[in-house]
Amino acid sequence: MNIQNCWYKRICQEQCSENCIRYRMIYALFRQSQLPEALWEYKDLVAKPEGDVNAFIQLKNISNKIDMFVEQGQNIYIYSNNAGNGKTTWAIRLMYAYFDKIWHKSCLDCKALFVSVPKFLYNCKRSISQEVKGFEELCQLISEVDLVIWDDIGIAKVTDYEHQILFQYIDDRLNARKSNIYTSNKNREQLEELIGDRLASRVYNCSTPIKFIEEDKRGMY
């Protein structure tokens, strides 16, 4: 995260500097989250009056109280039939809001993770026959951190093995009252067809569903 791209630049009253403690602590939290650096940059999101305004307001309200949301083990399912309309961007924004609430007491421990579900399942299968660098640590962290973003869940039909893996981690987190943010291009019925009824029930029914209806906005931010 370049200091010039710091998310707080527009609101912080301090002189921008790489010696800023807030900047350095949140930089460390982002590093530990395994969020791809291409997604670190802040993006403005604008909803059309006839589009996703209500969804944006709902997410903004959650963002304002994200520390309580995570402490209570709540979950969100952000979905849309359309790609590229801000689902992942909003999930990252919520993670960033959480970092802003807890950075001063994080002790540089990993507090949140970004998990691309397709990549995670791919590495699960690879790890059966070969060592995948950092994968064992990732699996351990998924069980421990306060918040996990499960990005692109339900992108394709899962195998029995993939279903078992996802169910294990998500069910364990729910039982431990640890927060999850899911993003998907599927509604409840479509999700069930792809990941099965038991897992879809855990993901969708245990979350606050928030639907986006606007078209692809990539390149417009």
C-alpha positions as CSV (number, residue, x, y, z in Angstrom):
1,M,0.0,0.0,0.0
2,N,1.7,3.2,-1.2
3,I,1.3,6.1,1.3
4,Q,-0.2,8.2,-1.5
5,N,-3.0,5.6,-1.8
6,C,-3.7,5.4,1.9
7,W,-7.4,5.0,2.5
8,Y,-7.4,7.7,5.2
9,K,-5.7,10.4,3.1
10,R,-9.0,12.2,2.6
11,I,-10.0,12.2,6.2
12,C,-6.9,12.0,8.3
13,Q,-5.7,15.3,10.0
14,E,-2.1,14.2,10.2
15,Q,0.7,14.9,7.8
16,C,1.0,11.9,5.4
17,S,4.2,10.0,6.2
18,E,5.3,6.4,6.0
19,N,6.2,6.8,9.7
20,C,2.5,7.2,10.5
21,I,1.7,4.4,13.1
22,R,-1.8,4.0,11.8
23,Y,-0.6,3.6,8.3
24,R,2.1,1.0,9.2
25,M,-0.2,-1.0,11.4
26,I,-3.0,-1.2,8.9
27,Y,-0.4,-2.0,6.2
28,A,0.7,-5.0,8.2
29,L,-3.0,-6.1,8.7
30,F,-3.5,-5.9,4.9
31,R,-0.3,-7.9,4.3
32,Q,-1.5,-10.6,6.7
33,S,-5.0,-10.7,5.1
34,Q,-3.6,-12.2,1.9
35,L,-5.7,-9.7,-0.1
36,P,-4.1,-9.4,-3.6
37,E,-2.3,-6.0,-3.8
38,A,-4.2,-5.2,-7.0
39,L,-7.3,-4.8,-4.8
40,W,-5.7,-2.6,-2.1
41,E,-6.4,0.7,-3.7
42,Y,-9.4,2.6,-2.4
43,K,-12.3,2.9,-4.9
44,D,-15.2,5.3,-4.8
45,L,-18.5,3.6,-5.2
46,V,-21.6,5.4,-6.5
47,A,-25.0,3.9,-6.7
48,K,-27.8,5.0,-9.0
49,P,-31.0,6.3,-7.3
50,E,-32.9,3.5,-9.0
51,G,-30.2,1.0,-8.4
52,D,-28.2,-0.1,-5.4
53,V,-28.7,2.9,-3.1
54,N,-30.5,0.9,-0.4
55,A,-27.9,-1.9,-0.5
56,F,-25.1,0.7,-0.2
57,I,-26.9,2.4,2.8
58,Q,-27.3,-1.0,4.5
59,L,-23.6,-1.8,4.0
60,K,-22.5,1.7,5.2
61,N,-24.5,1.2,8.4
62,I,-22.8,-2.2,8.9
63,S,-19.4,-0.5,8.2
64,N,-20.0,2.1,10.9
65,K,-20.5,-0.6,13.5
66,I,-18.3,-3.3,12.0
67,D,-16.5,-4.0,15.3
68,M,-19.8,-4.9,17.0
69,F,-20.8,-6.9,13.9
70,V,-17.6,-9.0,14.1
71,E,-17.7,-9.3,17.9
72,Q,-21.3,-10.7,17.6
73,G,-20.2,-13.2,14.9
74,Q,-22.6,-11.9,12.3
75,N,-22.4,-12.7,8.6
76,I,-23.3,-11.1,5.2
77,Y,-24.1,-12.6,1.8
78,I,-23.5,-10.0,-0.9
79,Y,-24.9,-11.2,-4.2
80,S,-26.0,-10.2,-7.7
81,N,-26.7,-11.8,-11.0
82,N,-24.3,-9.3,-12.5
83,A,-20.5,-9.3,-12.3
84,G,-18.3,-6.3,-11.6
85,N,-20.9,-4.1,-9.7
86,G,-19.0,-3.7,-6.4
87,K,-19.6,-6.8,-4.4
88,T,-16.0,-7.6,-3.7
89,T,-15.1,-3.9,-3.4
90,W,-17.7,-3.5,-0.6
91,A,-16.4,-6.7,1.1
92,I,-12.9,-5.3,1.2
93,R,-14.2,-1.9,2.4
94,L,-15.9,-3.7,5.3
95,M,-12.6,-5.4,6.1
96,Y,-10.8,-2.1,6.0
97,A,-13.3,-0.5,8.3
98,Y,-12.7,-3.4,10.7
99,F,-9.0,-2.8,10.6
100,D,-9.6,0.9,11.3
101,K,-11.5,-0.1,14.4
102,I,-9.0,-2.5,15.9
103,W,-5.5,-1.6,14.5
104,H,-4.4,0.0,17.8
105,K,-5.0,-3.2,19.7
106,S,-4.2,-5.8,17.0
107,C,-0.7,-6.6,18.4
108,L,0.1,-7.2,14.7
109,D,-1.8,-10.5,14.8
110,C,-3.7,-11.6,11.7
111,K,-7.3,-10.4,12.2
112,A,-9.0,-11.0,8.8
113,L,-8.5,-13.0,5.7
114,F,-9.5,-12.6,2.0
115,V,-10.1,-16.1,0.5
116,S,-10.8,-16.5,-3.2
117,V,-13.0,-19.6,-3.0
118,P,-12.0,-21.0,-6.5
119,K,-8.3,-20.6,-5.7
120,F,-8.7,-22.1,-2.2
121,L,-10.4,-25.2,-3.6
122,Y,-7.8,-25.5,-6.3
123,N,-5.0,-25.4,-3.7
124,C,-6.9,-27.9,-1.5
125,K,-6.7,-30.5,-4.3
126,R,-3.1,-29.6,-5.1
127,S,-2.1,-30.0,-1.5
128,I,-3.1,-33.7,-1.5
129,S,-0.2,-34.6,-3.8
130,Q,2.3,-31.8,-3.3
131,E,3.3,-29.0,-0.9
132,V,1.6,-25.7,-1.5
133,K,3.5,-22.9,0.0
134,G,1.6,-21.1,2.8
135,F,-1.5,-23.2,2.4
136,E,-1.3,-25.1,5.7
137,E,-0.9,-21.7,7.5
138,L,-3.9,-20.3,5.6
139,C,-6.1,-23.2,6.6
140,Q,-5.1,-22.7,10.3
141,L,-5.8,-19.0,10.1
142,I,-9.2,-19.5,8.5
143,S,-10.2,-21.3,11.7
144,E,-8.7,-18.5,14.0
145,V,-9.2,-15.0,12.5
146,D,-12.1,-12.7,13.5
147,L,-13.3,-12.2,9.9
148,V,-13.1,-14.1,6.6
149,I,-14.1,-12.8,3.2
150,W,-15.2,-15.8,1.0
151,D,-15.0,-14.3,-2.4
152,D,-16.8,-15.8,-5.4
153,I,-18.5,-18.7,-3.6
154,G,-20.7,-20.7,-5.9
155,I,-18.8,-19.8,-9.0
156,A,-19.0,-23.4,-10.2
157,K,-20.5,-26.8,-9.0
158,V,-18.3,-28.3,-6.3
159,T,-17.3,-31.9,-6.1
160,D,-18.0,-34.0,-3.0
161,Y,-14.5,-33.4,-1.7
162,E,-14.7,-29.6,-2.3
163,H,-18.1,-29.6,-0.5
164,Q,-16.7,-31.4,2.4
165,I,-13.8,-29.0,2.8
166,L,-15.9,-25.8,2.5
167,F,-18.5,-27.2,4.8
168,Q,-15.9,-28.1,7.4
169,Y,-14.4,-24.6,7.5
170,I,-17.6,-22.6,7.3
171,D,-19.5,-24.7,9.7
172,D,-16.6,-24.5,12.2
173,R,-16.5,-20.8,11.9
174,L,-20.3,-20.4,12.4
175,N,-20.2,-22.7,15.5
176,A,-17.4,-20.5,16.9
177,R,-19.4,-17.4,16.2
178,K,-16.7,-16.0,13.8
179,S,-17.8,-13.5,11.1
180,N,-17.9,-14.2,7.4
181,I,-18.6,-12.0,4.4
182,Y,-19.6,-14.0,1.2
183,T,-19.7,-12.6,-2.3
184,S,-21.4,-14.4,-5.1
185,N,-23.2,-14.1,-8.4
186,K,-25.9,-16.6,-7.3
187,N,-29.2,-16.3,-5.4
188,R,-30.2,-18.8,-2.8
189,E,-31.7,-21.4,-5.2
190,Q,-28.7,-21.2,-7.6
191,L,-26.3,-21.5,-4.8
192,E,-28.0,-24.6,-3.5
193,E,-27.6,-26.2,-7.0
194,L,-23.9,-25.5,-7.0
195,I,-22.7,-26.2,-3.4
196,G,-25.6,-28.3,-2.0
197,D,-28.4,-27.7,0.3
198,R,-26.6,-28.2,3.6
199,L,-23.8,-25.8,2.8
200,A,-26.1,-23.2,1.1
201,S,-28.2,-23.2,4.2
202,R,-25.1,-22.4,6.3
203,V,-23.9,-19.7,3.9
204,Y,-27.2,-18.0,3.0
205,N,-29.6,-18.6,5.9
206,C,-27.1,-17.7,8.5
207,S,-26.3,-14.4,6.8
208,T,-27.9,-11.1,6.1
209,P,-28.5,-11.2,2.3
210,I,-27.8,-8.0,0.4
211,K,-28.6,-8.0,-3.3
212,F,-27.0,-5.7,-5.9
213,I,-28.9,-5.1,-9.1
214,E,-26.8,-2.7,-11.1
215,E,-24.7,-3.6,-14.2
216,D,-20.9,-4.1,-14.4
217,K,-19.1,-1.0,-13.3
218,R,-15.5,-2.0,-13.9
219,G,-13.5,0.8,-15.4
220,M,-16.0,3.4,-14.1
221,Y,-14.6,4.0,-10.7
